[in-house]
Amino acid sequence: MKLKIKNYFIIFFRIVLAFLSFSLPFIFYKGVIPQHYLWFSYFILVFLFTIYLVMKKNYYELILANIQHENLIYKNYLLIKKTIHLKDILGYKNGIDDDGNEFISLFNDKNKKIVTLKVNIYYNLPEFVEALHCKNIGYELTSFQKIIGKIKKLFTNT
């Protein structure tokens, strides 16, 4: 069974946006005033952190996946090919991202995230997860939801 993408334009747009983020420090460098090195360093660090976040998010979310001969064959970032045996998949976690889109994250037997599959990108996602024969192992929170939960805990425990 093959995981099918709803709209390839979304995938193309996200890849282009990710690679354009590499140009942020160079564009900023051309417009910097030489005396403001502290601001220059600050913005370069912000840009590098942004590039890291964009690349990491797209690495886990932009995949092509296929189930063949009891193996899950997938390509992270549509380029990096990996294979995992279906027995080595621990399970999946459901979640809702900060934009309100549902997603399913697959985890291997070492409890490490393999991929994040978003419902708004793939249209045969429930059938694909069923074909994996894995169990639901919980609910995954985004980093923003974890921060809100910690703040909420801070005020409720006092």
C-alpha positions in Angstrom: 0.0 0.0 0.0 1.3 3.5 -0.9 0.7 6.7 1.0 -0.9 9.1 -1.4 -0.4 12.9 -1.3 -3.5 15.2 -1.7 -1.8 18.1 -3.3 1.7 18.1 -4.7 1.7 21.9 -4.8 1.8 22.1 -1.0 4.8 19.8 -0.9 6.6 21.8 -3.6 5.9 25.0 -1.7 7.2 23.7 1.6 10.4 22.4 0.0 11.0 25.7 -1.8 10.3 27.7 1.4 12.7 25.5 3.3 15.5 26.0 0.9 14.8 29.7 0.6 15.3 29.9 4.3 19.0 29.2 3.8 19.3 32.6 2.1 18.1 34.6 5.1 21.5 35.2 6.7 23.0 36.3 3.3 20.2 38.7 2.6 20.5 40.2 6.1 24.3 40.4 5.7 24.0 42.7 2.7 21.9 45.2 4.6 23.8 45.3 7.9 25.5 48.4 9.2 29.1 47.5 10.1 29.0 49.1 13.6 26.1 46.9 14.9 27.8 43.6 15.5 25.7 42.7 18.5 22.5 43.0 16.5 24.1 41.2 13.6 25.1 38.2 15.8 21.6 38.1 17.3 19.8 38.0 14.0 22.2 35.5 12.5 21.5 33.2 15.5 17.7 33.7 15.1 18.0 32.9 11.3 20.1 29.8 12.0 17.5 28.6 14.6 14.7 29.3 12.1 16.5 27.3 9.4 17.0 24.4 11.9 13.3 24.3 12.9 12.1 24.5 9.3 14.4 21.8 8.1 13.6 19.5 11.1 9.9 19.9 10.7 10.0 19.3 6.9 12.3 16.3 7.4 9.7 14.5 9.5 6.6 15.6 7.6 7.5 15.5 3.9 7.7 11.8 3.2 6.8 9.3 0.5 5.9 5.9 2.1 5.1 2.5 0.8 4.5 -0.9 2.5 6.2 -3.8 0.7 6.9 -7.3 1.9 6.3 -6.5 5.6 8.6 -3.5 5.4 7.9 0.2 5.5 9.9 1.9 2.9 9.9 5.7 3.2 11.8 8.7 2.0 12.2 11.6 4.4 12.3 15.0 2.7 11.3 13.0 -0.4 15.1 12.1 -0.9 16.5 10.2 2.1 15.4 6.6 1.7 15.0 4.4 4.8 13.5 1.0 5.5 12.0 -0.4 8.7 10.4 -3.8 9.3 6.8 -3.5 10.4 7.6 -5.5 13.6 10.0 -2.8 14.6 7.3 -0.1 14.7 6.2 0.4 18.3 3.1 2.3 17.4 1.6 5.7 16.6 0.5 8.7 18.5 -2.4 11.0 17.5 -2.1 14.7 17.9 -3.4 18.1 16.7 -0.8 20.8 15.7 -1.0 24.4 16.5 -3.0 25.1 13.3 -5.7 22.6 14.2 -4.6 20.0 11.8 -4.6 16.3 12.9 -1.5 14.3 12.6 -0.2 10.8 13.4 3.4 10.2 14.4 5.0 6.8 14.0 7.6 5.6 16.5 10.1 2.8 16.3 10.8 0.2 19.0 13.3 2.5 20.6 10.5 5.1 21.0 12.1 7.4 18.5 9.9 9.3 16.1 10.1 8.0 12.5 7.7 10.3 10.7 4.8 12.7 11.2 1.9 12.2 8.9 -0.6 15.0 8.6 -4.2 14.4 7.6 -4.3 17.6 5.5 -1.4 16.4 3.3 -2.2 12.7 2.8 -5.7 11.5 1.9 -5.4 7.7 2.6 -3.8 8.1 6.0 -6.3 6.0 8.1 -6.1 3.1 5.7 -2.3 3.4 5.6 -2.0 3.3 9.4 -4.3 0.3 9.5 -2.1 -1.5 7.0 0.9 -1.0 9.3 -0.8 -3.1 12.0 0.5 -1.0 14.9 -1.3 0.2 18.0 -2.1 3.6 19.4 0.5 4.3 22.1 -0.8 7.7 23.3 -1.3 11.3 22.4 1.5 13.6 21.2 1.6 17.2 22.1 3.4 19.9 20.0 6.2 21.9 21.7 3.8 24.9 22.1 1.2 22.7 23.7 3.8 21.3 26.1 4.8 24.9 27.2 1.2 25.8 27.8 0.7 22.6 29.8 3.8 23.5 32.0 2.5 27.0 32.6 -1.0 25.7 33.4 0.6 23.2 35.9 2.6 26.0 37.5 -0.5 28.0 38.3 -2.7 25.1 39.3 -0.1 23.6 41.8 0.4 26.8 43.8 
